[in-house]
Amino acid sequence: MTSIILLQLGWLAVGLTAAVLIQIAGLSLISRLVTRLSSRPEEMAQTWQITIMGLVVYLLFVLHLAQIAVYAAIYVFTGAITSVHTALYFSAATFTTIGGGVVQTEEPWQFFASLEGLSGIIMVGWSISFLVAVTNRLGMWTQKASKT
């Protein structure tokens, strides 16, 4: 019993390391992109700000899909789930903490699945805080003093 828990913790270290590296690399690239796109005149049009925000949301979504795919690959590689499609579905439901209900892992891998959910909460929370920082950086939703 202890060996299966240690095995799962080892695979969690692999998955979590990959998820964190994806997050760091992705947020760094997105931050550079926002800097480049927002280097416009002082009074950036609100439409352009919203466009940048939409792009940021889209790219964060892609980051989380990559993280979900890493965990799905672990399920398939370890034999916890045999079908790639099912592993992706289960991983997405677990990572987002929605829970599928229909698909289950083999009993020994349920601990790993719950830890994937914890990882997902942290990664999504990190993305939300980044999104708020980008919003502040772009000066969205702030009242600018009008010149009279």
N, C-alpha and C positions, 0 to 999 in steps of 0.2 A: 504494500500500500504506500509506504513512504517513497519507494522508488518511482512510482507513477506520479506522485506529487512533485518530486524533484525533476522528473522529466518534463512535466508541464511548466514548471517554473523556468527551466532551461529554454523551452520553446517560447515562453512568454518574454524572456530576455531578448530572444531573437526578434520576435514580433514588435515588442516595444521599442527596441533600438532602431529597427527599421522605420517605425511610425514616427519616432522623434526626429530621425535624420530627414525623413520626407518633409516633416513639418518645418524644420529649421531651414532646409534648402528652399522649400516652396515659399515660405514667408519672406525669406531674404530676396528671392527673385521678384516676388510680388511687390515688395517694398521698393525695390529699384525701379520697377515698372511704374509704380505710382509716382515716384519722384520725377521720372522722365516725363510722364504724361501731364503732371501737374505743374511743370515748369512753364507756365503760360503767364500772360499778364496778370498783374495783381488782382484785378477783378475778373476771376474766372467765371464764365457763364455757368449758371446752375445746371443747365442741361449737360454740360461737359462733366461736371462733378458727379452727377447721377450716372452718367455713362461709365466713368471710372469706377464708381461703387459697384455697378452691375458687373463689370469685368472682374473686380476683386471677388465678389460673391461666387461667380462662375469658377474662378481659379481655385478658391478654397474648396468648392465642391469636388473639383478634380483631385485635389490633394487628399481629401477624405476617401475618394474612390480608390486611390492608390493604396492607402493604408488598409482599407477593407480587403483589397486584393491580396495584400501580404498575409493577413490572417487567414483568408480563404485558402491560400497556397499551403499554409501550415496544416490546416485541417485535412487537405487532400494528401499532402506528403506523409503525414503521420497515419493516415488511414482512418482518422476519426470520422470523416465524411468522404465518401468515394467519388461523388459526382462534383465536377467543377461548378456547374450551374447551381447545384444545391448548396455547395460550400460558399459561393458568393452571396446567395440569398441569405443563408444563415448568418454569415459574417456581417452583412449589412444590417440585418435585424438586431444582432447582438451589439455591434459597434455603436449603433444609434440608440441602444437600450429600448427599442420598440418591443423586441421579443417576437419570435415567429410563432411559436406554439405548435406549428405543424411539423417543422423539422427539428430533430433533436440530434445531439452528438451521441457517440457511444458514452455510456455512463462514466468511464474514467476521465473523459475529456470535458465534463461539465464544469469542473473547477476552472479550467483554462478559459472556457467560454465566458464565465462570469468575470474573469479578469480582463478579457477583451472588452467587455462592457465598461469596466472602469477606465480602461485606456481610452475608449471612445469618448467618454464624458470629459476626460481631461483634454483630449485633442480638440474636440468641438468647443469647449470653453476657451481654450487658447485661441482658436480661430475667431471666436466672438470678440474677445478682448482686442485682437488685432484689427478687426473690422471697426470697432469703436475708435481705436487709435487713428485709423485711416480717415474716418469721418471727421474727427477733430483736426487732423492734419490738413484736410481739404477745406476746413472752415465751414463745413456744412452745418446747417441748423443753428448757426449763431447769427445774432443780429449785428449788423455792421452799422456803425453810426453814419447817418446820412450827412453829407456836406451841405451846409446852408449858407 
